[in-house]
């Protein structure tokens, strides 16, 4: 680095779009700093994936016990204990991530950063930091439905910090957050109503599999309202009245799960001319904005790839390689899997069923409820679809089951590396295991 700037690389935001790449970048000798106004680690460790999966674990265990013929008794989730366990786990993460960054010489500047010019960021109005390259990694925030009384609704972070679970919960939205939290709240004892924007829940997933999850939740008492036109929220004593299609729904608590939007305002992007749209920051195939020294990483990017933690990690790592000179080439995304942590899970990777049909690929559908390994756990809902291209190579898979996430992880290397039958024959899995079961189906 020349003496012209304070740092070689400055990151705005301290989530996975930053620290997974910033730490190894600093190890190469680059002088690195991170500006963060909130908790180190960003959404995923503090108020997203890590917190959610901890609250989901009792649900998963209760389903396994419910399915078992050998165990008896009613299982009840203790919300207060579950919440404490979640908090005990995630409280460790910000200091751990901060410690890793500081251990390699990364400076952490606490506060809200705003661009003064393309090489300068002012933090909280009084600390000026300059850098040769700047990476914007400010992520997403919960959307708020623009209706009268929207301030009465809560977001996903509020849900995961509830000291006690309301008896009645209305969830606006049926995407990842809406469906996962409907599953958790229902299992923990709340009466849940899901107001759907249209007729589809989890539109990113294979709809026949989604319908199995929806039907199961309906049997468990969750109410789904399709094509719900929500017009207002209003207080009525201790209750909230949700007006939907002219009908009044009385509830204790409302979750707005209508999506997430990019954090592109109030950081000075317009001042330096960085191009954005409603989907996020526009970048090229080097994650570079139209301002040549300014880059973006993670969920704040306008992209077709899933806005997931693994995507942000890959982008952050790519920028590390770009900035350190390991590569000069464009980013080439691998197969990125996705999963919804409902019970059962739905997971998928590679070519979707719908894409496979359009391309004339072979699709093999397997009802897994009769499969011996799924029968071990008496899984009532289990089905997969494998998609093969015209060379008979596995190019995509989707599954609905309690084991779907592990199945997809097993198959990812095969899809990404395009393994042929001879190479597949060299893979010997542990037995008995889900991997050995899956490999027997390819």
Helices and strands as residue ranges (DSSP letters): E 7-12, H 16-27, E 32-36, H 42-47, H 49-67, H 79-103, E 107-110, E 113-117, E 120-123, E 127-136, E 140-142, G 150-152, H 156-159, E 168-172, H 176-187, E 191-195, H 207-219, E 223-225, E 230-236, E 239-244, E 247-251, E 253-256, E 260-262, H 269-272, E 276-277, E 280-281, E 294-296, G 298-300, H 309-323, E 338-340, E 345-350, H 353-359, E 362-367, G 368-370, H 372-376, E 383-388, E 394-401, H 404-417, H 421-424, H 434-439
